[in-house]
């Protein structure tokens, strides 16, 4: 599961691509945690433009990153959420919790 | 009602097969000429059902998962996902949004997504014997150009 990260000031942009299912979620979650803990950003921007499929495993990945950012006193934004992933995240009310752009 | 077409696949409960199962279901459904949104809903629901087997039905060992796909004359796709795993002690509780025994790694939204993405969801489970999830979704008929 590729995650490409870019740090600009206190903003960490993490671009996720591929299929985010249970098979891929653990490695993705670990990688995101590792990058956030290394960068300690003020804001995490999760760019989901490259996500070709997501199921409820992805909800847990997103919520875990959001909780970690809150612990760090920072914020999180979802960016470029594709329609299929958006429908899954909305089913869990993630859109009411985390600011995002589709 | 008798199905007009049927396919059945049995595979090991390895997480690599999650992608295989939802793609196979999408390929089978393609004969109904579904929209991209319909295909995505089917893939998502199958992914949830199969993931449940892999995470919950066979927590310590590998087991077999059967995916049965059926087509009916009224453009209804029926998806059955069956395992012979540990079973669910309280199905009603398991179907509730956010309920999970999977800890922080799982969202507890699997059944909620199956229910809201499909027209019908039936869950039958016997502790120690296994679980069968049956879902139905009517595919819209599109006007031919």
gemmi code that builds the backbone of each chain (N, CA, C; Angstrom):
import gemmi

chains = {
    "A": [
        ("UNK", (0.843, -1.212, 0.000), (0.000, 0.000, 0.000), (0.872, 1.253, 0.000)),
        ("UNK", (0.938, 1.938, -1.111), (1.812, 3.107, -1.168), (1.204, 4.346, -0.483)),
        ("UNK", (2.014, 4.987, 0.353), (1.640, 6.288, 0.918), (2.780, 7.233, 0.592)),
        ("UNK", (2.458, 8.292, -0.082), (3.500, 9.278, -0.388), (3.291, 10.491, 0.490)),
        ("UNK", (4.348, 10.880, 1.196), (4.215, 11.981, 2.135), (5.062, 13.175, 1.726)),
        ("UNK", (4.522, 14.339, 2.049), (5.226, 15.576, 1.768), (5.011, 16.525, 2.945)),
        ("UNK", (6.106, 17.087, 3.448), (5.992, 18.017, 4.564), (6.243, 19.425, 4.076)),
        ("UNK", (5.303, 20.308, 4.390), (5.481, 21.711, 4.037), (5.169, 22.509, 5.299)),
        ("UNK", (6.212, 23.029, 5.934), (6.014, 23.685, 7.221), (5.467, 22.678, 8.217)),
        ("UNK", (4.343, 23.010, 8.826), (3.774, 22.097, 9.821), (2.641, 21.248, 9.239)),
        ("UNK", (2.521, 21.280, 7.913), (1.474, 20.484, 7.261), (2.084, 19.235, 6.618)),
        ("UNK", (1.539, 18.089, 7.006), (1.972, 16.830, 6.396), (0.885, 16.373, 5.432)),
        ("UNK", (1.235, 16.255, 4.173), (0.281, 15.731, 3.198), (0.625, 14.276, 2.909)),
        ("UNK", (-0.335, 13.395, 3.148), (-0.139, 11.967, 2.885), (-1.090, 11.552, 1.771)),
        ("UNK", (-0.534, 11.087, 0.672), (-1.356, 10.659, -0.456), (-1.451, 9.139, -0.475)),
        ("UNK", (-2.685, 8.674, -0.369), (-2.943, 7.234, -0.325), (-3.447, 6.797, -1.689)),
        ("UNK", (-2.987, 5.629, -2.145), (-3.505, 5.141, -3.415), (-3.753, 3.638, -3.367)),
        ("UNK", (-4.499, 3.154, -4.332), (-4.798, 1.726, -4.416), (-6.085, 1.351, -3.690)),
        ("UNK", (-6.219, 0.075, -3.368), (-7.434, -0.446, -2.754), (-7.260, -0.512, -1.241)),
        ("UNK", (-8.092, 0.223, -0.528), (-8.014, 0.249, 0.934), (-9.050, -0.716, 1.500)),
        ("UNK", (-8.633, -1.987, 1.639), (-9.511, -2.981, 2.261), (-8.798, -3.549, 3.484)),
        ("UNK", (-9.363, -4.588, 4.087), (-8.758, -5.167, 5.290), (-7.368, -5.712, 4.993)),
        ("UNK", (-7.196, -6.243, 3.784), (-5.903, -6.802, 3.368), (-4.798, -5.737, 3.406)),
        ("UNK", (-5.153, -4.515, 3.029), (-4.152, -3.449, 2.917), (-4.110, -2.542, 4.144)),
        ("UNK", (-5.168, -2.587, 4.959), (-5.363, -1.548, 5.982), (-4.281, -1.507, 7.060)),
        ("UNK", (-3.842, -2.665, 7.504), (-2.900, -2.685, 8.617), (-1.578, -1.985, 8.255)),
        ("UNK", (-1.042, -2.328, 7.097), (0.215, -1.717, 6.644), (0.029, -0.214, 6.442)),
        ("UNK", (-1.119, 0.158, 5.901), (-1.408, 1.570, 5.665), (-1.499, 2.335, 6.982)),
        ("UNK", (-2.215, 1.738, 7.945), (-2.385, 2.353, 9.257), (-1.025, 2.549, 9.939)),
        ("UNK", (-0.199, 1.501, 9.896), (1.125, 1.572, 10.520), (1.995, 2.638, 9.867)),
        ("UNK", (1.938, 2.691, 8.544), (2.753, 3.656, 7.812), (2.312, 5.093, 8.116)),
        ("UNK", (0.993, 5.308, 8.158), (0.486, 6.644, 8.478), (0.884, 7.052, 9.897)),
        ("UNK", (0.746, 6.130, 10.849), (1.136, 6.414, 12.236), (2.611, 6.792, 12.315)),
        ("UNK", (3.435, 6.013, 11.596), (4.870, 6.226, 11.624), (5.221, 7.618, 11.066)),
        ("UNK", (4.575, 7.973, 9.955), (4.878, 9.257, 9.333), (4.394, 10.427, 10.195)),
        ("UNK", (3.222, 10.275, 10.804), (2.687, 11.340, 11.665), (3.581, 11.498, 12.895)),
        ("UNK", (3.987, 10.386, 13.501), (4.816, 10.464, 14.706), (6.208, 11.004, 14.405)),
        ("UNK", (6.674, 10.808, 13.189), (7.990, 11.337, 12.817), (7.919, 12.838, 12.520)),
        ("UNK", (6.817, 13.260, 11.902), (6.704, 14.657, 11.473), (6.079, 15.550, 12.547)),
        ("UNK", (5.249, 14.950, 13.435), (4.475, 15.710, 14.427), (3.883, 16.987, 13.823)),
        ("UNK", (3.046, 16.831, 12.796), (2.524, 18.007, 12.084), (1.409, 18.713, 12.868)),
        ("UNK", (1.153, 19.958, 12.497), (0.020, 20.677, 13.060), (-1.258, 20.291, 12.333)),
        ("UNK", (-1.075, 19.911, 11.070), (-2.238, 19.450, 10.306), (-1.829, 18.305, 9.390)),
        ("UNK", (-2.714, 17.311, 9.340), (-2.519, 16.198, 8.409), (-3.527, 16.337, 7.286)),
        ("UNK", (-3.047, 16.371, 6.062), (-3.953, 16.369, 4.921), (-3.863, 15.004, 4.260)),
        ("UNK", (-4.964, 14.278, 4.330), (-4.984, 12.940, 3.745), (-5.584, 13.049, 2.348)),
        ("UNK", (-4.725, 12.890, 1.347), (-5.173, 13.001, -0.041), (-5.562, 11.619, -0.545)),
        ("UNK", (-6.846, 11.445, -0.849), (-7.342, 10.125, -1.226), (-7.613, 10.001, -2.721)),
        ("UNK", (-7.095, 10.940, -3.483), (-7.334, 10.971, -4.924), (-6.972, 9.686, -5.660)),
        ("UNK", (-6.005, 8.938, -5.130), (-5.565, 7.716, -5.798), (-6.228, 6.453, -5.299)),
        ("UNK", (-7.226, 6.605, -4.412), (-7.888, 5.416, -3.851), (-8.895, 4.862, -4.858)),
        ("UNK", (-8.689, 3.631, -5.286), (-9.555, 3.038, -6.308), (-10.695, 2.227, -5.702)),
        ("UNK", (-10.562, 1.870, -4.415), (-11.638, 1.160, -3.720), (-11.416, 1.316, -2.220)),
        ("UNK", (-12.509, 1.461, -1.472), (-12.386, 1.497, -0.016), (-13.597, 0.844, 0.630)),
        ("UNK", (-13.360, 0.002, 1.651), (-14.495, -0.517, 2.424), (-14.364, -0.034, 3.866)),
        ("UNK", (-15.109, -0.637, 4.796), (-15.138, -0.096, 6.157), (-13.781, -0.179, 6.857)),
        ("UNK", (-12.870, -0.987, 6.327), (-11.513, -1.010, 6.887), (-10.880, 0.380, 6.789)),
        ("UNK", (-11.231, 1.099, 5.739), (-10.705, 2.445, 5.527), (-11.246, 3.444, 6.532)),
        ("UNK", (-12.480, 3.200, 7.023), (-13.057, 4.078, 8.049), (-12.163, 4.047, 9.287)),
        ("UNK", (-11.754, 2.821, 9.672), (-10.896, 2.670, 10.848), (-9.548, 3.351, 10.646)),
        ("UNK", (-9.019, 3.272, 9.424), (-7.724, 3.913, 9.123), (-7.831, 5.431, 9.290)),
        ("UNK", (-8.900, 5.995, 8.718), (-9.095, 7.446, 8.767), (-9.332, 7.908, 10.212)),
        ("UNK", (-10.182, 7.154, 10.939), (-10.491, 7.559, 12.315), (-9.263, 7.460, 13.224)),
        ("UNK", (-8.437, 6.444, 12.992), (-7.225, 6.284, 13.808), (-6.288, 7.476, 13.597)),
        ("UNK", (-6.126, 7.913, 12.352), (-5.266, 9.069, 12.065), (-5.841, 10.339, 12.695)),
        ("UNK", (-7.169, 10.453, 12.625), (-7.835, 11.629, 13.184), (-7.645, 11.694, 14.699)),
        ("UNK", (-7.775, 10.518, 15.362), (-7.585, 10.462, 16.820), (-6.153, 10.832, 17.186)),
        ("UNK", (-5.197, 10.330, 16.406), (-3.784, 10.616, 16.675), (-3.503, 12.111, 16.527)),
        ("UNK", (-4.084, 12.716, 15.495), (-3.883, 14.152, 15.289), (-4.499, 14.962, 16.428)),
        ("UNK", (-5.627, 14.502, 16.929), (-6.254, 15.186, 18.068), (-5.389, 15.091, 19.315)),
        ("UNK", (-4.797, 13.891, 19.532), (-3.888, 13.704, 20.674), (-2.715, 14.670, 20.581)),
        ("UNK", (-2.285, 14.936, 19.346), (-1.145, 15.826, 19.133), (-1.564, 17.298, 19.132)),
        ("UNK", (-2.853, 17.537, 19.333), (-3.354, 18.917, 19.344), (-3.435, 19.523, 17.955)),
        ("UNK", (-3.417, 18.679, 16.934), (-3.475, 19.158, 15.557), (-4.823, 18.885, 14.912)),
        ("UNK", (-4.893, 19.119, 13.603), (-6.147, 18.899, 12.885), (-5.900, 18.009, 11.675)),
        ("UNK", (-6.987, 17.630, 11.047), (-6.873, 16.758, 9.893), (-7.916, 17.130, 8.850)),
        ("UNK", (-7.536, 17.036, 7.590), (-8.453, 17.301, 6.476), (-8.358, 16.136, 5.483)),
        ("UNK", (-9.501, 15.756, 4.923), (-9.505, 14.751, 3.850), (-9.597, 15.491, 2.524)),
        ("UNK", (-8.793, 15.061, 1.580), (-8.792, 15.744, 0.282), (-9.027, 14.776, -0.857)),
        ("UNK", (-9.677, 15.249, -1.908), (-9.882, 14.492, -3.155), (-10.484, 13.113, -2.900)),
        ("UNK", (-11.532, 13.069, -2.063), (-12.159, 11.794, -1.742), (-12.986, 11.319, -2.937)),
        ("UNK", (-12.651, 10.161, -3.529), (-13.435, 9.689, -4.684), (-14.852, 9.286, -4.252)),
        ("UNK", (-15.827, 9.290, -5.181), (-17.236, 9.039, -4.826), (-17.475, 7.730, -4.063)),
        ("UNK", (-16.812, 6.638, -4.494), (-17.054, 5.346, -3.830), (-16.583, 5.390, -2.373)),
        ("UNK", (-15.402, 5.932, -2.140), (-14.880, 6.058, -0.774), (-15.732, 7.033, 0.039)),
        ("UNK", (-16.231, 8.079, -0.623), (-17.058, 9.072, 0.061), (-18.337, 8.435, 0.603)),
        ("UNK", (-18.941, 7.555, -0.206), (-20.181, 6.906, 0.213), (-19.951, 6.041, 1.462)),
        ("UNK", (-18.816, 5.343, 1.486), (-18.468, 4.488, 2.624), (-18.219, 5.329, 3.878)),
        ("UNK", (-17.439, 6.397, 3.719), (-17.111, 7.246, 4.868), (-18.351, 7.950, 5.409)),
        ("UNK", (-19.245, 8.351, 4.478), (-20.474, 9.035, 4.905), (-21.412, 8.100, 5.659)),
        ("UNK", (-21.390, 6.804, 5.302), (-22.231, 5.820, 5.998), (-21.869, 5.769, 7.477)),
        ("UNK", (-20.628, 6.120, 7.791), (-20.176, 6.114, 9.185), (-20.187, 7.521, 9.787)),
        ("UNK", (-20.655, 8.506, 9.024), (-20.730, 9.877, 9.529), (-19.384, 10.577, 9.632)),
        ("UNK", (-18.379, 10.051, 8.932), (-17.034, 10.638, 8.997), (-17.033, 12.073, 8.454)),
        ("UNK", (-17.956, 12.335, 7.494), (-18.023, 13.680, 6.905), (-18.461, 14.736, 7.921)),
        ("UNK", (-19.122, 14.289, 9.003), (-19.553, 15.246, 10.026), (-18.459, 15.479, 11.058)),
        ("UNK", (-17.438, 14.622, 11.005), (-16.377, 14.646, 12.004), (-15.127, 15.342, 11.486)),
        ("UNK", (-14.819, 15.065, 10.220), (-13.560, 15.540, 9.657), (-13.838, 16.412, 8.438)),
        ("UNK", (-13.262, 17.629, 8.404), (-13.456, 18.475, 7.227), (-12.888, 17.810, 5.979)),
        ("UNK", (-13.618, 17.910, 4.880), (-13.090, 17.281, 3.663), (-13.534, 17.970, 2.400)),
        ("UNK", (-12.765, 17.692, 1.376), (-13.115, 18.165, 0.022), (-13.196, 16.924, -0.847)),
        ("UNK", (-14.273, 16.818, -1.629), (-14.429, 15.623, -2.466), (-13.605, 15.721, -3.728)),
    ],
    "B": [
        ("UNK", (-38.531, -18.813, -6.856), (-38.147, -18.495, -8.229), (-36.785, -19.110, -8.562)),
        ("UNK", (-36.681, -19.668, -9.766), (-35.413, -20.269, -10.165), (-34.476, -19.212, -10.738)),
        ("UNK", (-33.215, -19.288, -10.373), (-32.272, -18.309, -10.944), (-32.043, -18.564, -12.431)),
        ("UNK", (-31.778, -17.504, -13.179), (-31.468, -17.665, -14.603), (-29.978, -17.904, -14.819)),
        ("UNK", (-29.203, -17.547, -13.824), (-27.766, -17.834, -13.901), (-27.208, -17.943, -12.484)),
        ("UNK", (-26.147, -18.717, -12.368), (-25.583, -18.939, -11.039), (-24.093, -19.247, -11.141)),
        ("UNK", (-23.333, -18.757, -10.167), (-21.907, -19.083, -10.092), (-21.522, -19.256, -8.634)),
        ("UNK", (-20.591, -20.154, -8.394), (-20.189, -20.423, -7.013), (-18.675, -20.552, -6.957)),
        ("UNK", (-18.087, -19.858, -5.996), (-16.631, -19.903, -5.828), (-16.334, -20.200, -4.368)),
        ("UNK", (-15.410, -21.126, -4.123), (-14.974, -21.384, -2.750), (-13.486, -21.082, -2.658)),
        ("UNK", (-13.116, -20.345, -1.609), (-11.708, -19.939, -1.484), (-11.294, -19.922, -0.019)),
        ("UNK", (-9.991, -19.917, 0.210), (-9.446, -19.876, 1.566), (-9.630, -18.478, 2.168)),
        ("UNK", (-9.781, -18.448, 3.492), (-10.008, -17.171, 4.174), (-8.709, -16.378, 4.330)),
        ("UNK", (-8.033, -16.161, 3.217), (-6.845, -15.297, 3.227), (-7.263, -13.907, 2.773)),
        ("UNK", (-6.667, -12.881, 3.410), (-7.118, -11.514, 3.119), (-6.856, -11.125, 1.658)),
        ("UNK", (-5.891, -11.782, 1.011), (-5.637, -11.488, -0.406), (-6.859, -11.821, -1.254)),
        ("UNK", (-7.746, -12.699, -0.751), (-8.931, -13.085, -1.518), (-10.085, -12.086, -1.405)),
        ("UNK", (-9.949, -11.066, -0.558), (-11.003, -10.043, -0.465), (-11.176, -9.353, -1.813)),
        ("UNK", (-10.060, -8.964, -2.396), (-10.095, -8.306, -3.704), (-10.601, -9.231, -4.794)),
        ("UNK", (-10.173, -10.502, -4.711), (-10.620, -11.495, -5.690), (-12.140, -11.670, -5.641)),
        ("UNK", (-12.683, -11.790, -4.422), (-14.120, -12.050, -4.263), (-14.965, -10.880, -4.780)),
        ("UNK", (-14.595, -9.662, -4.432), (-15.440, -8.530, -4.872), (-15.315, -8.299, -6.376)),
        ("UNK", (-14.133, -8.595, -6.922), (-13.966, -8.438, -8.372), (-14.751, -9.510, -9.122)),
        ("UNK", (-14.741, -10.748, -8.580), (-15.513, -11.831, -9.204), (-17.002, -11.488, -9.199)),
        ("UNK", (-17.490, -10.955, -8.073), (-18.912, -10.583, -7.978), (-19.241, -9.487, -8.985)),
        ("UNK", (-18.334, -8.527, -9.118), (-18.558, -7.429, -10.064), (-18.593, -7.945, -11.502)),
        ("UNK", (-17.711, -8.898, -11.815), (-17.684, -9.483, -13.166), (-18.973, -10.232, -13.467)),
        ("UNK", (-19.464, -10.993, -12.481), (-20.710, -11.733, -12.669), (-21.882, -10.762, -12.861)),
        ("UNK", (-21.882, -9.686, -12.072), (-22.977, -8.705, -12.139), (-22.960, -7.928, -13.452)),
        ("UNK", (-21.823, -7.913, -14.138), (-21.678, -7.106, -15.359), (-22.703, -7.477, -16.421)),
        ("UNK", (-23.186, -8.751, -16.409), (-24.163, -9.169, -17.421), (-25.513, -8.464, -17.276)),
        ("UNK", (-25.729, -7.789, -16.127), (-26.961, -7.019, -15.940), (-26.797, -5.574, -16.405)),
        ("UNK", (-25.631, -5.243, -16.946), (-25.336, -3.886, -17.394), (-25.574, -2.844, -16.288)),
        ("UNK", (-24.953, -3.062, -15.141), (-25.159, -2.126, -14.027), (-24.412, -0.805, -14.244)),
        ("UNK", (-24.814, 0.216, -13.514), (-24.076, 1.482, -13.551), (-22.815, 1.319, -12.709)),
        ("UNK", (-21.898, 2.249, -12.823), (-20.663, 2.211, -12.036), (-20.990, 2.278, -10.540)),
        ("UNK", (-21.992, 3.087, -10.186), (-22.389, 3.182, -8.773), (-22.905, 1.846, -8.255)),
        ("UNK", (-23.701, 1.161, -9.086), (-24.234, -0.146, -8.670), (-23.102, -1.160, -8.491)),
        ("UNK", (-22.176, -1.167, -9.428), (-21.013, -2.066, -9.336), (-20.222, -1.776, -8.055)),
        ("UNK", (-20.018, -0.502, -7.768), (-19.266, -0.133, -6.564), (-19.985, -0.572, -5.292)),
        ("UNK", (-21.314, -0.438, -5.272), (-22.089, -0.873, -4.099), (-21.941, -2.385, -3.891)),
        ("UNK", (-21.996, -3.132, -4.999), (-21.872, -4.589, -4.925), (-20.476, -4.969, -4.420)),
        ("UNK", (-19.462, -4.348, -4.985), (-18.080, -4.644, -4.559), (-17.893, -4.341, -3.070)),
        ("UNK", (-18.448, -3.227, -2.627), (-18.276, -2.833, -1.220), (-18.962, -3.838, -0.297)),
        ("UNK", (-20.207, -4.220, -0.636), (-20.949, -5.150, 0.216), (-20.262, -6.519, 0.277)),
        ("UNK", (-19.774, -7.002, -0.867), (-19.075, -8.299, -0.894), (-17.791, -8.223, -0.060)),
        ("UNK", (-17.089, -7.117, -0.191), (-15.853, -6.928, 0.567), (-16.127, -6.993, 2.071)),
        ("UNK", (-17.221, -6.373, 2.511), (-17.572, -6.389, 3.937), (-17.894, -7.806, 4.404)),
        ("UNK", (-18.702, -8.522, 3.619), (-19.126, -9.871, 4.018), (-17.925, -10.819, 4.082)),
        ("UNK", (-17.064, -10.740, 3.079), (-15.901, -11.637, 3.025), (-14.890, -11.273, 4.128)),
        ("UNK", (-14.724, -9.988, 4.366), (-13.811, -9.561, 5.449), (-14.298, -10.094, 6.798)),
        ("UNK", (-15.604, -10.064, 7.015), (-16.152, -10.624, 8.261), (-15.745, -12.078, 8.446)),
        ("UNK", (-15.812, -12.866, 7.361), (-15.415, -14.282, 7.440), (-13.944, -14.394, 7.841)),
        ("UNK", (-13.123, -13.571, 7.207), (-11.676, -13.666, 7.409), (-11.280, -13.198, 8.816)),
        ("UNK", (-11.904, -12.106, 9.270), (-11.536, -11.536, 10.575), (-12.225, -12.279, 11.723)),
        ("UNK", (-13.533, -12.537, 11.554), (-14.314, -13.027, 12.695), (-14.617, -14.527, 12.664)),
        ("UNK", (-14.958, -15.071, 11.482), (-15.377, -16.478, 11.441), (-14.202, -17.412, 11.718)),
        ("UNK", (-13.059, -17.072, 11.153), (-11.861, -17.907, 11.327), (-10.738, -17.070, 11.951)),
        ("UNK", (-10.876, -16.723, 13.241), (-9.896, -15.804, 13.829), (-8.493, -16.403, 13.982)),
        ("UNK", (-8.404, -17.707, 14.230), (-7.098, -18.308, 14.532), (-6.568, -19.189, 13.405)),
        ("UNK", (-7.433, -19.576, 12.476), (-6.995, -20.527, 11.456), (-7.580, -20.131, 10.108)),
        ("UNK", (-7.160, -20.841, 9.075), (-7.751, -20.617, 7.767), (-8.956, -21.533, 7.606)),
        ("UNK", (-9.949, -21.051, 6.919), (-11.121, -21.879, 6.641), (-11.621, -21.567, 5.254)),
        ("UNK", (-12.718, -22.217, 4.873), (-13.245, -21.995, 3.531), (-14.404, -20.992, 3.550)),
        ("UNK", (-14.402, -20.146, 2.548), (-15.484, -19.180, 2.354), (-16.113, -19.477, 0.997)),
        ("UNK", (-17.431, -19.536, 0.957), (-18.120, -19.749, -0.317), (-18.893, -18.496, -0.702)),
        ("UNK", (-18.673, -18.074, -1.947), (-19.420, -16.947, -2.511), (-20.322, -17.516, -3.598)),
        ("UNK", (-21.644, -17.350, -3.415), (-22.559, -17.817, -4.457), (-23.306, -16.620, -5.027)),
        ("UNK", (-23.295, -16.527, -6.339), (-23.942, -15.407, -7.022), (-25.072, -15.941, -7.876)),
        ("UNK", (-26.226, -15.320, -7.777), (-27.372, -15.765, -8.560), (-28.074, -14.571, -9.192)),
        ("UNK", (-28.567, -14.830, -10.384), (-29.321, -13.811, -11.103), (-30.746, -14.270, -11.269)),
        ("UNK", (-31.684, -13.389, -11.040), (-33.086, -13.727, -11.240), (-33.661, -12.883, -12.374)),
        ("UNK", (-34.805, -13.364, -12.891), (-35.391, -12.740, -14.077), (-35.723, -11.270, -13.898)),
        ("UNK", (-36.095, -10.888, -12.668), (-36.479, -9.495, -12.433), (-35.269, -8.580, -12.201)),
        ("UNK", (-34.102, -8.971, -12.760), (-32.883, -8.167, -12.650), (-32.358, -8.054, -11.216)),
        ("UNK", (-32.651, -9.076, -10.430), (-32.171, -9.090, -9.054), (-30.920, -9.962, -8.962)),
        ("UNK", (-29.899, -9.400, -8.325), (-28.667, -10.137, -8.049), (-28.704, -10.580, -6.587)),
        ("UNK", (-28.487, -11.862, -6.368), (-28.418, -12.370, -4.992), (-26.981, -12.795, -4.709)),
        ("UNK", (-26.460, -12.333, -3.599), (-25.091, -12.662, -3.202), (-25.139, -13.394, -1.867)),
        ("UNK", (-24.581, -14.600, -1.852), (-24.519, -15.340, -0.588), (-23.051, -15.550, -0.212)),
        ("UNK", (-22.715, -15.231, 1.009), (-21.353, -15.456, 1.518), (-21.474, -16.347, 2.744)),
        ("UNK", (-20.824, -17.502, 2.659), (-21.030, -18.522, 3.686), (-19.695, -19.008, 4.246)),
        ("UNK", (-19.660, -19.180, 5.561), (-18.470, -19.764, 6.178), (-18.887, -20.851, 7.149)),
        ("UNK", (-17.925, -21.664, 7.562), (-18.181, -22.701, 8.559), (-17.351, -22.390, 9.809)),
        ("UNK", (-17.354, -21.117, 10.167), (-16.515, -20.657, 11.273), (-17.218, -20.642, 12.623)),
        ("UNK", (-16.774, -19.728, 13.496), (-17.211, -19.747, 14.903), (-18.664, -19.310, 15.089)),
        ("UNK", (-19.218, -18.603, 14.117), (-20.591, -18.137, 14.258), (-20.686, -16.860, 15.085)),
        ("UNK", (-21.886, -16.278, 15.053), (-22.126, -15.020, 15.777), (-23.133, -15.317, 16.899)),
        ("UNK", (-22.748, -15.114, 18.170), (-23.656, -15.434, 19.268), (-24.923, -14.566, 19.261)),
        ("UNK", (-24.787, -13.287, 18.921), (-25.937, -12.380, 18.938), (-25.944, -11.558, 17.647)),
        ("UNK", (-26.701, -12.059, 16.653), (-26.705, -11.426, 15.325), (-27.255, -9.997, 15.396)),
        ("UNK", (-28.309, -9.812, 16.187), (-28.937, -8.490, 16.283), (-27.932, -7.443, 16.768)),
        ("UNK", (-27.147, -7.839, 17.763), (-26.129, -6.940, 18.314), (-25.016, -6.686, 17.288)),
        ("UNK", (-24.618, -7.765, 16.595), (-23.526, -7.649, 15.615), (-23.904, -6.710, 14.468)),
        ("UNK", (-25.215, -6.634, 14.170), (-25.657, -5.797, 13.046), (-25.727, -4.322, 13.402)),
        ("UNK", (-25.645, -4.003, 14.698), (-25.752, -2.597, 15.112), (-24.542, -1.792, 14.640)),
        ("UNK", (-24.785, -0.535, 14.174), (-23.671, 0.303, 13.744), (-22.649, 0.483, 14.868)),
        ("UNK", (-21.385, 0.452, 14.507), (-20.239, 0.681, 15.386), (-19.943, -0.469, 16.345)),
        ("UNK", (-20.812, -1.512, 16.371), (-20.487, -2.646, 17.230), (-19.396, -3.483, 16.564)),
        ("UNK", (-18.327, -3.740, 17.311), (-17.295, -4.638, 16.798), (-16.591, -5.353, 17.942)),
        ("UNK", (-16.139, -6.563, 17.657), (-15.283, -7.276, 18.602), (-13.848, -7.221, 18.082)),
        ("UNK", (-13.634, -6.436, 17.031), (-12.338, -6.403, 16.353), (-11.378, -5.335, 16.847)),
        ("UNK", (-11.764, -4.595, 17.897), (-10.874, -3.572, 18.453), (-10.724, -2.361, 17.554)),
        ("UNK", (-9.623, -1.649, 17.747), (-9.382, -0.368, 17.091), (-9.144, -0.484, 15.580)),
        ("UNK", (-8.814, -1.700, 15.128), (-8.531, -1.896, 13.704), (-9.799, -1.930, 12.864)),
        ("UNK", (-10.935, -2.203, 13.520), (-12.183, -2.364, 12.784), (-13.147, -1.240, 13.158)),
        ("UNK", (-14.017, -0.873, 12.216), (-14.917, 0.253, 12.458), (-16.281, -0.178, 12.988)),
        ("UNK", (-16.618, -1.446, 12.841), (-17.938, -1.899, 13.274), (-19.049, -1.480, 12.326)),
        ("UNK", (-18.677, -1.134, 11.095), (-19.668, -0.627, 10.139), (-20.001, -1.626, 9.026)),
        ("UNK", (-19.429, -2.824, 9.081), (-19.600, -3.794, 8.004), (-21.050, -4.108, 7.680)),
        ("UNK", (-21.811, -4.570, 8.673), (-23.213, -4.932, 8.423), (-24.043, -3.708, 8.039)),
        ("UNK", (-23.747, -2.555, 8.658), (-24.484, -1.325, 8.332), (-24.298, -0.977, 6.856)),
        ("UNK", (-23.076, -1.135, 6.362), (-22.805, -0.836, 4.956), (-23.497, -1.854, 4.041)),
        ("UNK", (-23.422, -3.143, 4.399), (-24.121, -4.157, 3.585), (-25.606, -3.826, 3.518)),
        ("UNK", (-26.162, -3.445, 4.662), (-27.590, -3.160, 4.741), (-27.970, -1.924, 3.927)),
        ("UNK", (-27.152, -0.878, 3.992), (-27.547, 0.346, 3.297), (-27.162, 0.324, 1.813)),
        ("UNK", (-26.190, -0.507, 1.422), (-25.785, -0.555, 0.011), (-26.594, -1.579, -0.787)),
        ("UNK", (-27.235, -2.542, -0.094), (-28.039, -3.559, -0.772), (-29.520, -3.303, -0.455)),
        ("UNK", (-30.423, -3.977, -1.167), (-31.856, -3.824, -0.884), (-32.269, -4.675, 0.305)),
        ("UNK", (-31.671, -5.867, 0.401), (-32.049, -6.794, 1.472), (-30.808, -7.457, 2.046)),
        ("UNK", (-30.824, -7.699, 3.341), (-29.715, -8.399, 3.998), (-30.283, -9.392, 5.009)),
        ("UNK", (-29.855, -10.637, 4.872), (-30.290, -11.663, 5.821), (-29.041, -12.307, 6.423)),
        ("UNK", (-29.017, -12.431, 7.721), (-27.860, -13.042, 8.391), (-28.346, -14.218, 9.225)),
        ("UNK", (-27.824, -15.403, 8.899), (-28.159, -16.584, 9.685), (-26.869, -17.136, 10.266)),
        ("UNK", (-26.874, -17.358, 11.573), (-25.642, -17.830, 12.187), (-25.917, -18.832, 13.294)),
        ("UNK", (-25.082, -19.848, 13.351), (-25.153, -20.823, 14.425), (-23.773, -20.883, 15.081)),
        ("UNK", (-23.674, -20.502, 16.359), (-22.373, -20.566, 17.023), (-21.743, -21.957, 16.902)),
        ("UNK", (-20.508, -21.981, 16.469), (-19.785, -23.249, 16.284), (-19.997, -23.883, 14.923)),
        ("UNK", (-20.992, -23.413, 14.179), (-21.312, -24.015, 12.868), (-20.992, -23.092, 11.691)),
        ("UNK", (-21.207, -21.810, 11.894), (-20.910, -20.891, 10.801), (-21.993, -19.863, 10.563)),
        ("UNK", (-21.727, -19.020, 9.571), (-22.616, -17.898, 9.267), (-22.896, -17.844, 7.767)),
        ("UNK", (-24.128, -17.525, 7.417), (-24.499, -17.299, 6.024), (-25.122, -15.913, 5.895)),
        ("UNK", (-24.535, -15.112, 5.051), (-25.064, -13.779, 4.782), (-25.639, -13.788, 3.367)),
        ("UNK", (-26.896, -13.394, 3.225), (-27.519, -13.335, 1.901), (-27.989, -11.907, 1.633)),
        ("UNK", (-27.573, -11.386, 0.491), (-27.928, -10.006, 0.144), (-28.581, -9.990, -1.230)),
        ("UNK", (-29.500, -9.078, -1.407), (-30.137, -8.929, -2.713), (-30.098, -7.486, -3.147)),
        ("UNK", (-29.929, -7.309, -4.451), (-29.929, -5.950, -4.986), (-30.530, -5.983, -6.390)),
        ("UNK", (-31.539, -5.158, -6.589), (-32.115, -5.056, -7.933), (-31.304, -4.056, -8.751)),
        ("UNK", (-30.908, -4.473, -9.929), (-30.129, -3.608, -10.812), (-31.090, -2.889, -11.759)),
        ("UNK", (-30.930, -1.578, -11.858), (-31.853, -0.794, -12.679), (-31.716, -1.187, -14.151)),
        ("UNK", (-32.848, -1.210, -14.841), (-32.803, -1.478, -16.282), (-32.577, -0.160, -17.001)),
        ("UNK", (-31.580, -0.163, -17.840), (-31.281, 1.079, -18.567), (-31.878, 1.015, -19.956)),
        ("UNK", (-32.339, 2.165, -20.415), (-32.918, 2.220, -21.752), (-31.831, 1.963, -22.793)),
        ("UNK", (-32.143, 1.107, -23.746), (-31.169, 0.831, -24.796), (-31.153, 1.984, -25.788)),
        ("UNK", (-29.983, 2.373, -26.199), (-29.862, 3.493, -27.142), (-30.235, 3.025, -28.541)),
    ],
}
model = gemmi.Model(1)
for chain_id, residues in chains.items():
    chain = gemmi.Chain(chain_id)
    for i, (resn, *xyz) in enumerate(residues, 1):
        res = gemmi.Residue()
        res.name, res.seqid = resn, gemmi.SeqId(i, " ")
        for name, pos in zip(("N", "CA", "C"), xyz):
            atom = gemmi.Atom()
            atom.name, atom.element = name, gemmi.Element(name[0])
            atom.pos, atom.b_iso = gemmi.Position(*pos), 0.0
            res.add_atom(atom)
        chain.add_residue(res)
    model.add_chain(chain)
structure = gemmi.Structure()
structure.add_model(model)
structure.setup_entities()
